[in-house]
Amino acid sequence: MTILVAGASGATGKLLVEQLLNAGEKVKVIIRPTANIPDTWSNNNNITIIKTNILEISRNEMAKHLADCGAVASCLGHNIT
């Protein structure tokens, strides 16, 4: 099963993704194009990284990302500014 994590580059999202990867799960992450991610994610075959602004994903594009997913986790938040 693949799990999609939205907001994966935030504090909570990173922790969730690490736990999922450590459990051997396949993970898709949606992160901002400017987001910083752990180096280990770039070298892990169990992760698919989607760099985009989630608000710019069309309904059809999101349906394609979700097609093989059995679960979705939202870790979306906001920056305190």
N, C-alpha and C positions, 0 to 999 in steps of 0.2 A: 504494500500500500504506500502511496506517496502522500505526503502531507504538505499543504501549501501554508506558508507563514507570511502574512502581511505585516510589515513593520519589523522585519527581522534584524535591522541594523541598530535598533534601540537597545537599551539596557535589558529589558525583559525579553525582547525578541532574540537577542544573542544567546541568552541563557537557555531559552526553549530550544533553539536550533542545536546548540551544543548537546543538550540532553537527548534530543531525537537522534542526532548523528551517533552519539555514544551507544544508543540502543540499537543501532544498525538500521534505522529507518531511512527511507528515501525522502528527501526534502526538496521542495521548491521554495525559494524565497523571493519576495518582491521587496526591493530596496530602491531608495533614491539613487540616481546616477552619481551623486556626489558623496554617497555614504561610504564610511570606512567599515571594512569587514575584516575578520581575522584571516591571516594568511593561510591557515589550515583549510579554510573553505575553498580556496582556489584550487587546491590539490586533492579534493575529495570527490570521488566518483559518485557518491550518494547525494550530491547537492546540485541543483540547477539554480543559477542566479539570474534573476530577471531584474535588470536595472531600468527602472522607469518610475515616473510619478504615477502613483496608483489612480489618481483622479483623471489621468489622461488615457487610461486603458478603456477601450470600447467594450461594449457588452459581448460582442463576438470574440474579441481577443481574449477576454477574461474566461469565456466559455472554453476556449482552446486550452488555456492554462489549467483549468479545472478538470478537464476531460478524464485524466487518469488519477485524479486525487480522491482519496477516501475520506479526507478530513481537511478542514481549514481552521487555522488559528489566527486571530487578529490580535496583534500586539501594537496596533496603531496608537499613537499618542500625539503629543504636541510638544514643541519646544517652549519653554518659559522664556518669554522675551518682554 
